[in-house]
């Protein structure tokens, strides 16, 4: 699914159902028309992936569009922007994306999540199983440096009673958090955007504690302080969070995601009009009929 979304972002505007044949480019050897371009593109795997995603998006928008607001998309977009800080634009460029196409990807994912929620049956047994590994969201602060010796210096200063917030401003190379005392957004044990070494070290801390040895991560060396570690409490108090965890896991399961997409498309009354593309959804639909899929 991720590959579809990246393909969508890169060539979405290139696909046109050649109702008319405008000229796309001219050369001394002749012109290239929309219809010629479309005929060539539809025979490629990337072109097929784009059409699959466009069809799915249309159906998802119809069924779940009202449940995904612009505000929700913007909130998630801004969270990514804050996370990557000054490197955000370069990360988008490296993935062949623009701010607009990235917003569309976020919306596509949120729509798909709504479909997953709508088609998932969560039993009490499922909740109990998830509860066994559940950790509430914690809030930490961190100081990122490039050298182990610098991290050790920071830890020595902390042991002497110096302020973590002050040291973050002085030493941290993370421009997105250093002026906030190194504070990160709350996260739980399902977070995949943070380095696993970082989260393991964080969850080993009690509230108010900090790491007494430098934590080596893919970003450098980090000193972590636990700011807020809520108690686990009762399962009944976390039903919503447990369901969210299960839905998120389903989003990462290719088999479960494929089953949901199949259900969505079957209910979407999709009709493929181009005979060359009659099997474009065959991986998801049992019927091979080109007139009504």
VOGU-3710 file (C-alpha; in Angstrom, 3 decimals, decimal comma):
1> xxxxxxxxxx> 0,000/0,000/0,000  2,869/2,353/0,812  4,285/1,814/-2,688  0,916/2,759/-4,192  0,895/6,004/-2,268  4,409/6,970/-3,354  3,559/6,111/-6,950  0,415/8,175/-6,644  2,377/11,166/-5,416  4,852/11,014/-8,289
11> xxxxxxxxxx> 2,633/10,448/-11,300  -0,932/11,185/-10,197  -1,292/14,227/-12,451  0,100/12,343/-15,432  -2,835/9,966/-15,793  -5,655/11,179/-18,032  -8,500/9,169/-19,521  -7,926/10,366/-23,040  -11,311/11,880/-23,769  -9,426/14,293/-25,962
21> xxxxxxxxxx> -5,880/14,013/-27,249  -4,037/17,112/-26,235  -0,351/17,418/-27,032  1,890/16,637/-24,072  5,203/17,413/-25,784  6,591/18,271/-29,190  9,891/17,272/-30,755  11,464/17,620/-34,179  10,527/13,999/-34,651  6,850/14,641/-33,947
31> xxxxxxxxxx> 4,473/15,249/-31,044  3,458/13,123/-28,092  -0,254/13,179/-27,353  -2,179/12,460/-24,171  -3,713/9,369/-25,722  -0,306/8,002/-26,739  1,078/8,782/-23,300  -1,914/7,128/-21,605  -1,608/4,012/-23,786  2,041/3,714/-22,879
41> xxxxxxxxxx> 1,569/4,430/-19,185  -1,296/2,012/-18,606  0,888/-0,915/-19,626  3,430/-0,196/-16,890  3,320/-1,435/-13,318  3,522/2,120/-11,948  0,615/3,199/-14,150  -1,481/0,261/-12,942  -0,617/1,043/-9,308  -1,698/4,641/-9,802
51> xxxxxxxxxx> -5,047/3,569/-11,264  -5,591/1,094/-8,418  -4,942/3,826/-5,882  -7,143/6,350/-7,700  -10,024/3,871/-7,756  -9,555/3,009/-4,096  -9,357/6,693/-3,119  -12,595/7,462/-4,941  -14,425/4,689/-3,112  -12,865/5,557/0,245
61> xxxxxxxxxx> -13,751/9,236/-0,168  -17,363/8,301/-0,868  -17,634/5,981/2,122  -15,398/7,665/4,703  -14,562/11,162/3,446  -16,784/12,837/6,011  -14,829/11,158/8,827  -11,459/12,632/7,827  -11,363/16,408/8,209  -8,794/18,825/6,799
71> xxxxxxxxxx> -7,963/19,689/10,396  -7,030/16,066/11,121  -4,815/15,882/8,037  -3,125/19,175/8,941  -2,529/18,020/12,511  -0,724/14,899/11,334  1,143/16,853/8,651  2,368/19,356/11,257  3,419/16,517/13,561  5,698/15,136/10,834
81> xxxxxxxxxx> 6,950/18,642/10,071  7,848/19,191/13,717  9,465/15,765/14,007  11,812/16,332/11,064  12,409/20,020/11,785  14,693/21,771/9,320  15,223/18,565/7,309  11,493/18,201/6,514  11,721/19,649/2,992  14,736/17,548/2,103
91> xxxxxxxxxx> 12,997/14,382/3,371  10,024/15,141/1,102  12,347/15,765/-1,851  14,218/12,503/-1,226  10,897/10,671/-1,491  9,884/12,544/-4,644  7,083/14,332/-2,860  5,747/17,854/-2,394  3,887/19,255/0,593  0,637/18,856/-1,350
101> xxxxxxxxxx> 1,237/15,242/-2,372  2,329/14,373/1,156  -0,928/15,776/2,515  -2,766/13,581/-0,002  -0,804/10,552/1,200  -1,743/11,333/4,793  -5,403/11,664/3,807  -5,282/8,366/1,887  -3,850/6,613/4,941  -6,453/8,133/7,255
111> xxxxxxxxxx> -9,271/7,094/4,913  -7,875/3,572/4,802  -7,688/3,533/8,594  -11,379/4,403/8,744  -12,077/1,473/6,425  -10,020/-0,813/8,666  -11,986/0,356/11,725  -15,281/-0,195/9,924  -14,381/-3,714/8,841  -12,630/-4,958/11,984
121> xxxxxxxxxx> -14,357/-7,012/14,660  -12,588/-6,634/18,001  -13,554/-9,096/20,721  -12,941/-8,880/24,451  -10,350/-11,611/24,008  -8,533/-9,383/21,506  -8,549/-6,526/24,017  -7,191/-8,758/26,801  -4,390/-9,984/24,556  -3,439/-6,421/23,626
131> xxxxxxxxxx> -3,620/-5,353/27,281  -0,813/-7,761/28,226  1,738/-5,721/26,268  0,077/-2,320/26,598  2,121/0,631/27,815  0,486/4,059/28,261  1,873/7,030/26,361  4,874/8,553/28,057  6,467/11,970/27,709  10,238/12,351/27,733
141> xxxxxxxxxx> 12,852/14,994/27,084  16,100/14,251/25,295  19,459/15,826/24,571  20,981/14,732/21,269  24,721/15,082/20,655  27,127/13,679/18,100  29,844/12,407/20,449  29,669/9,933/23,323  32,075/12,094/25,348  29,704/15,066/25,029
151> xxxxxxxxxx> 26,804/12,951/26,286  28,931/11,846/29,226  29,691/15,488/30,019  25,959/16,265/30,008  25,278/13,362/32,391  28,008/14,546/34,768  26,414/18,005/34,854  23,003/16,469/35,530  24,446/14,507/38,434  25,724/17,790/39,841
161> xxxxxxxxxx> 22,172/19,102/39,793  22,200/21,240/36,640  18,903/21,785/34,822  18,020/19,333/32,038  16,198/22,143/30,220  19,243/24,400/30,400  21,586/21,651/29,211  19,264/20,796/26,299  19,453/24,390/25,087  23,211/24,395/25,501
171> xxxxxxxxxx> 24,188/21,020/24,066  21,395/19,442/21,999  21,788/19,380/18,216  18,074/18,693/17,734  16,845/22,098/16,566  13,182/21,080/16,808  13,300/20,330/20,570  16,316/22,021/22,169  14,476/25,270/22,888  11,665/23,282/24,519
181> xxxxxxxxxx> 14,012/21,620/26,961  14,291/18,598/24,687  10,631/17,647/25,219  9,162/15,210/22,674  5,547/14,468/21,841  4,031/11,665/23,918  4,518/8,160/22,502  3,804/4,548/23,415  5,475/1,222/22,716  3,931/0,980/19,226
191> xxxxxxxxxx> 5,862/4,030/17,990  8,016/3,199/14,963  9,364/6,663/14,174  11,741/6,631/17,144  14,863/4,491/17,290  14,194/1,194/19,105  17,233/1,741/21,342  15,754/5,084/22,353  12,313/3,715/23,264  13,803/0,737/25,120
201> xxxxxxxxxx> 15,932/3,055/27,254  13,016/5,446/27,802  10,589/2,792/29,037  13,206/1,522/31,493  13,104/4,867/33,323  10,860/5,883/36,175  9,253/9,313/36,270  11,897/11,950/36,997  14,838/9,666/36,166  17,339/10,182/33,338
211> xxxxxxxxxx> 19,712/7,789/31,593  23,044/7,600/33,411  24,892/6,289/30,356  24,708/7,657/26,780  22,117/5,947/24,580  23,534/5,153/21,130  20,934/5,583/18,382  20,941/6,108/14,631  20,912/9,862/15,291  23,948/9,986/17,581
221> xxxxxxxxxx> 24,107/9,809/21,373  21,112/10,739/23,498  20,449/11,499/27,137  16,817/10,841/28,042  14,714/12,033/30,959  11,295/10,625/31,826  8,886/13,509/32,391  5,550/11,691/32,654  4,955/7,940/32,999  1,242/7,358/33,736
231> xxxxxxxxxx> 0,212/4,233/35,619  -1,291/1,477/33,527  -4,538/1,416/35,489  -7,444/-0,859/34,510  -8,085/-2,318/31,074  -11,570/-0,783/30,986  -9,993/2,678/31,213  -8,032/2,115/28,004  -10,493/0,412/25,670  -10,211/3,138/23,034
241> xxxxxxxxxx> -6,398/3,095/23,101  -6,342/-0,709/22,872  -8,616/-0,636/19,823  -6,395/1,997/18,205  -3,397/-0,280/18,729  -5,201/-3,208/17,109  -6,294/-1,070/14,141  -2,757/0,235/13,733  -1,437/-3,331/13,712  -4,010/-4,221/11,046
251> xxxxxxxxxx> -2,714/-1,320/8,937  0,716/-2,970/9,026  -0,605/-6,426/8,099  -0,608/-6,966/4,328  -3,114/-9,835/4,552  -5,602/-7,933/6,729  -5,195/-4,777/4,670  -5,785/-6,693/1,452  -8,967/-8,202/2,869  -10,275/-4,754/3,839
261> xxxxxxxxxx> -9,428/-3,268/0,437  -11,236/-6,152/-1,253  -14,384/-5,508/0,800  -14,258/-1,786/0,081  -13,829/-2,284/-3,655  -16,557/-4,911/-3,877  -19,012/-2,476/-2,308  -17,752/0,363/-4,496  -19,560/-0,615/-7,726  -16,336/-0,246/-9,702
271> xxxxxxxxxx> -16,711/-0,710/-13,437  -13,591/-0,855/-15,613  -14,325/0,666/-19,029  -10,952/0,054/-20,682  -10,680/-3,572/-21,805  -6,898/-3,437/-21,554  -7,267/-2,803/-17,836  -10,059/-5,283/-17,112  -7,900/-7,204/-14,616  -6,480/-4,179/-12,810
281> xxxxxxxxxx> -8,270/-5,178/-9,582  -8,028/-8,950/-10,001  -5,686/-9,260/-7,012  -8,450/-7,969/-4,773  -11,692/-9,129/-6,340  -12,711/-12,713/-6,932  -14,754/-11,874/-10,027  -12,827/-11,553/-13,299  -15,638/-9,857/-15,156  -14,552/-6,619/-16,822
291> xxx> -18,035/-5,087/-16,886  -18,692/-4,971/-13,156  -15,974/-5,372/-10,549
//
